[in-house]
Amino acid sequence: MKDQTENGSALLEGNNSEVDLEEEVTEGGVVIKKRETWTRKMDFLMACIGGNVGLGNVWRFPYLCYKNGGGAFLLPYFLAVFIAGVPMFFLEVSLGQFMANGAIGAWNICPLMRGLGFAVTIIRFLQNVYYNVIMAWGFYYLFASFASITTYLPWTTCDNEWNTKTCVRNISEDEAFDAWSMNASLWTDPTTEFWEKKVLHLSPGIEVPGNVRWDLALCLLLSWIVVYLCIWKGIKSSGKVMYFTATSPYVFMFILLIRGVTLPGAVNGIYYYLVPTWEKLADPQVWVDAGTQVFFSSSISVGTLISLGSYNKFKHNCWKDCLVYTGVNCGTSFLAGFVIFSILGFMAYERGISVADVAESGPGLAFIAYPKAVGQLVMAPVWSIIFFIMIILLGLDSQ
């Protein structure tokens, strides 16, 4: 017990000092290495933004909005941010900063709860496995974009081997189809078919697993290798890299937003996004999804914030970082919603159906709406390469 007290005292003294990881102190004959700290105060905030503002905002938030009636999802989401998101973020960062230890060691503050540290580490590992699959999809689209650099993006036409007879590039402009006299909902667009029939090879059901997709399997292997190469040097280098990876996605999102709102029908999509369907608020699942999204996108209760906070100096003002981070996190989700729903409005316009029926809600929504938006830009393959590099960078930040 005495040794533990001495070690803890030395650790707290180290947090107040300015020494680096390489320096050591001796307390009662025990050699204690100082914990590595962020080079600058701004590094911690950029690490939080880069690590937690990512795919959960530009990919998961829009599809949950779409699934739960657009604007009806925003009210419970913002309530959950202020009721749970802000205080939980501050609590976890403060714990890591005070204990100067990661998700497992920080719970030495209450040894009875130490099992929580192991539990959140396992949960985070499973989430990383899940995120790497999304990164693999990003790599797949990136390679397809490189292969199309001199021609056209494969998801913009219906002339490919995987397309069906119901594929129509643009119903509203194709004179061979009369959307008023035919059921336009029966037709599919090439972006959706590329995702479902080329990338995923969707089977009729879970009881039909199908064969291994070797191209996707190799993309998954590549994503694991890249993640390893990005983290093996520690926070001294990764903290600096995040200045680029955490800020560059906003440039691309604003470009896509400008293009999206200029497309016909975009106003209908934005209207669906902002105007609540009030009866949806009576559905408990909407509130569950809102709370889940806040915890998911902010990385609350999975040990990440404890670990990032543990690299702060002992007297760092993490409360100010908490408020800035919350604003950036919510703002990014809100902005991504405008990008997605402006494109969904365009897709609904050209197919002659409502926004609610234009796509299947699910993780693949962003891999339909975003590629379709990129396909509308001049020099589409170049913009597609840039965009999917952004998606991969967001995934790496989160990982």
N, C-alpha and C positions, 0 to 999 in steps of 0.2 A: 504493500500500500504506500509505503514511504517512497519507494522508487518511482511509482506511478505519479505521485505528487511532484517529485523533483523533475521528472520528465515533462509533465504538463507545464510547470513553471518555466522551464527552459524554453519550451515551445512558444508560450505566450510572449516571453521576452524576445524571442526571435522574430515574432510577428511585428514587434514594434521597431525593430532595427531595419537597416537598409542593406544587409549583407545578402550575397547571392547564394545559390544552391551549393556552390563549391566550398564555401566557408563552413567551418565546423566549430562547435562549442563543446566543452567538457563540463558536465555537471555530475558531481558525485562519482566520478570515474566512468561515467557513461558518455560515449561519443554520440552526439546528435547532429544530424545533417540538417541544415536549414532548408525549408521548403522553397522551391522555385516560386518566384512571383512574376506578375506581369511587368514588362519593361516600362510601360506607361499606363496611367490610369485609364486612358481611352481604350487600351487593349481589351480590358474586361468587357466594356460595353459593346465593342465591336464583335467580340467572341460570342456574347449572348445574342446579338442581332444575327450574326452569321450562322451560329449553331442552331438557333431556335426559330428564326424567321426564315422559312424556306419552303419546302414542298408542302408542309402543312397549311401554309397560307395561300400559295398560288395554285395548289392542286386539290387539297382536301376541303378547304373552306368553300370554294365555289360549288363543288358537287354536293356538299351538305346543304347549301342554300337551295340548290336546284331540287334536291330531294324533298326538302321541307317547305316548299311553297315560296321560295324567294324571300321577299321582305318579311314574312312571318318569322323567319329564322333570326333576323338581325336583333330584334328586341331581346329575346332570351340570351342571345350571344353577348351583347354589351352588358346586360345585367350580370351575367356570370363573370365577365372580366372584372368588374368593380367589386363584386361580392366575394369572389374566390381567387381570381387571377392575381390581382395586385398584392393582397396580403400574403398569399402562399409563396409568391415569388420572393418577396422581401424576407419571409421567414426562412426559406431554404438557403438563400444567399448568405444571410446573416449567420446561420448555423455553420456553413462551410467556412466562412471568413473567421469566425470565432475559434473554431476547432482546428483550422489550418490542416484539414484532412479531407480525403475524398468521401464518396458516398457510403463506403463501409466503415471506415475509421471514424467518421464524424459522429456516429451513433455511440461512440464510447462515452459521450456525455450522459448517456443513460444505458448502461450495459444490458439491461433487460430488453431493450428495443433493438439490440444489435442485429437481430435477424432481418429487420427492415432493410438494412444496408445490402445484405445478400439478395433479398427479394427484388429490390429495385434494380440491382445490377443484372439479374437474370432477365427481368422484364425489358430493360434497355437493350440487352443483347438480342432478344427476340424482335424488338422494333428495328434494330439495325439490319437484321436479316430481311425484314419486310421492306425497309427502305432501299436496300441494295437491289431488290427486284425492280423497283421503280427506276433506279439508276440504269439498270440493264436495258429497260425499255428506252430510256433516253439515249443510250449508246446505239441501240438498234436504229432509231430514227436519225441519229447523227450520221451513221455510216450510210444509210439510205440517201441522206442529203448530199453527202460527198459523191456518191455514185451518180447523182443526178445533176452535178454541177454544170454540165454542158448541155443538158436537155431540159427536163421539167421534173417537178416533184412527183413521185409515183402515186401519191394520194390526191392528186388534182385531176386525174383523168379516169375514164372508165374503160380504157383499152388494154388493161393488164390481164394476165391469166387468172388472177384471183377474183376479178369482178364478175358479178352476176348479170343476168338480163334485166334486172330491176334497177340497175345502177344508172343514175342520171346526173350529169355534172351540174346542170343548172336548170331546174324545171321552169323557173320564171322567165328564162330567156330562150329556152329551146322550143322552137315553133312546132316541133313534131309532137309535143305534148300539150294538151289543153287541161291545165290544172283545175279549171272550173267544171269540166265535164267528167273528170276522172278522180278517183280517190288518191290524192297526192301522198297520203301517209303510207301507201303501199310501196312507194319508190324509196330507194336508198341513195345516199350520196357517196362518192368515192372515198372520202376521208374516213367515214365509218367503216366501209368495207375493208380498207387497208388495215385498220386497227383490229377488226374482228376476224378477218379471214386470212390476212397475210402475217400480221405480227403474232397474234395469239392462237390462231387456228382453233377457234372455239369449237368444242365438241357439243353434242346434243344435251349432255348432262354430266353431273359429277360421276355417274356410274360408267362413263366412257372416258377414261383418262387420256387416251391417245398416245402417240409416240413422243420421245424426247425431241424437243426443238433444239438441234445442235447449234444453230446460229444464236439463239437466245441464251443457250447454256454458256457459250463462249463469251457473250456480252456480260453475263453474270460473273464469270470468272474474272474478266477484266475489271469489273467494278470493285471486286474484293481486292485485287492487286493494287489498284489506284488508291483505295482507302488506306491500305497498309503503308504505301509510300508517303502518304500525306501526314501520317501521325507518328511515324517512328522516330522523328527527331525531337518531339516534344513541343511545348507551347512557345518557346522562344522564336521559332520560325513560323509556326501555324498562326500565332497572334498577328504577325505582320501580313501573312497571306490573306487573312480575312478582311483587311482593308479593301482589297480588290473584290474578293468573292462575295462580300456582304453588300457592296454598293452597286456593282455593275448590273445586277438583275433589274434594278429600278429603271435604268436607262432603257432597257429592252421592253419593260412593261409599259412605259409611257409611249414608246413608239407603236406598240401593238394597240394600245388604247386609242391613240390618235387615228390609226387606220380603222379600228373597229367602229368607232362612232361615226365615221364617214360612210359606212356601208348602209345600203337601204334596209330598213327594218330594225336597225340597231336600237331605235327609240323604244320599240315594243319590248325588246329584251331588257333594257334598263328599267322600264316601267315595271316589268314583272319582278325585277330584282329589288326595287325600292318600295313598292306598294305592298303592304302585308295582306295576306289572305287571313283575316282575323280568326276564322273558325279553326285554322290550323293550330292556333295557340292552345286550343283545348286538348290537343294531342300530347300526351306526356313524352312521347318519343322525340318531339321537337326540342323540348327542354333538356332531355337527356343528351341529345346530339350536340346541343349548344354547350353544355357543361363539358362534355367530352372533348370538343374541339378546343376549348380554352386550355384545358389541361394538356392536350396533345400538342398544340402549336407552341405553348409556352414551356414545354418539357417539365411540367410540374409533377412531383411525386415519382420521378424516375431517376433521381440522383444527379442529373446533369448540372443543375444550378448549384447544388452543394459542391460539386467538384470544381466548377468554374469559380465560385466564390472563394474557394480555399486558396486560390492563387493570389487573392487580394492581400494588400498589407492590412494589418490589424485595425487601423483607424480609417480605412477607406470609407467614403460616404456612399454606401450602396443604396440608400433610400432614393437619392437623386437618380441613380442609374435605373432603379425600379420604375420610376415614373416615365423616364425617357423611353425605356425599353417597351413598356406597355403601350405607349402611344405609337411607337414604330410598328409594333406587332399588329395592333388593331388596324392601323392605317394601311399596312401592306395587304392584309386580308380584304379590307374594304376596296382598295384599288384593284386587286386581282378579280374581285367580283364584277367590277365594271368591264374589265377586259373580256371575261368569259361571257357575260350576259349580253354584251353588245354583239358578239359573234353568234350566240344562240338566237338572238333576234333576227339576224341576217339569215341564218339557216332556216328559221321558221318562215321568213318572208319568201324565200325562193322555193320552198316546198309547199307553200300555201296552207300551213297548219299553225296551231297555237304554239307558243314558246314552251308550254308545259309538256307537249308531246314530241318535241323535236329530237330528243336524244334520250338514251337510257341513263338514268342517274346512277353513278357509280364511279369508281376510281378512274375508269377510262375516259370520263367526260373531258378532262383536260387534255388527253391525248387525241381528242377529236376536235375540240373547239380551237385550241391553240394552233395545231398544224393547219387547220382551215384558214385561220387568220393570217398565218405566215404565207400561205399559198396565194393570198390576195395582194401581196406586196410585189413591187417591181424587183427583179433579180431575186425571185423567191428562194432558189437554192442557197444563195449566200446568206440571206436572212434566216433561213431555216438552220443552217450550220451554227450561226451565232446564237440563235434561240436555244437550241438543244445543248450547246455548251453551257449556257446559262442554267438550264435545268440540271445538268450534271454538277455544276458548281454549287447549286443550292443543295443538292443531295449530299455532296461532300461536306459542306458546312454542317449540315444536320448530323452526318455521321461523326 
